Amino acid sequence: MSDVTQTNCPICGSQATEQIFFKALPSGDYEETIRYECIRCGEFDLDGFSEVYTAPSRDGYLGEMGSRKRADLSAWLREKTDQRERRGGDIGKIVKLENSFLTTYNPNDLRDAFEAATITRFHEKADRLLLALRNASKYVGQPIGVFASEQDNLAWQARAWAMNAQELKTIVNHLVENGLIAVDQSPSNSEQMHSIRLLGKGIERIEQQNPGNINSDQCFVAMWFNDEVLPVFNDALAPAIEKAGYKPFKINDKPPVDRVDAEIEKAIKASRFMVADLSKHRPSVYFEAGYARSQGIPVFFTCREEDFDELHFDIRQFHCFKWSPDNPGKIVDELNKMIVRECGRGPV
Ligand SMILES: [Zn+2]
């Protein structure tokens, strides 16, 4: 283990510390891991082999990442750091395997770091910032030093998935204009923003959006559990959901302890989003999808081609992925992309 030294973060370029660890491998070689503590990204590990590729001047891999992608990966790492501080867990690691970088947040959890993080919608960023403010507040209205120092500001840029101070300010101003937060000015310079307080309306927004679920890793799958359509679960829905970083949950995964409908409502409420397969037009699937939407939970629809023309009128306004029994897996990529676009990458 080396001394802690000052450096620049290989992901975002901010001020960071690094410490190198060596682990002896059974082969007699050593594995080198570098632990960074960055004022923007938080704490993460990088394996020694990846490290050489990450500097912006390097060719290939992370070296080619533009500032938007670096900011997104920084935001993702900060979310992981904050989650770990609240709930515990191992420090995440970015490792290089063959041709891509993968991140590990536990030994069984490998993800492609390049695709790990993308939130493009403005309202999602605003919601992430609200949620982070709530997580940081011990009571409603506590001033949080978002602009108190450069260090605080960088960490909050990451929490809002902003690329720079200007983008963070734009998100903050939007929330102020909508009465969700209040900004206190700096005591030394009354022009300068200093801290932010979450207002009651901001809490209300968080509760309405149900982003208790924003950190959920679960996707509720509503479908007809019959051998005729089960291949779509195994070949299309589960892989698309897992690839996006979420765990598919079917109600028959778990024996009900409560009334089944109460169990279902509980599982839907605990999910980040739902995939509803409308094949055979089961009333229960329509009911579950309606319930999820009433809870502010996004629903993605799929349907077998032979049942497609009979879709009930009220869901025709939504996109529905049509699958063919010959090749249900054909919709995996499209469904996966839509999940990531609407909900962001999940934690799994
Ligand atoms: Zn960083």
Residues whose N, C-alpha, C, O or C-beta is under 5 A from the ligand:
A	BS01	ZN	C9 I11 C12 G13 S14 C38 R40 C41
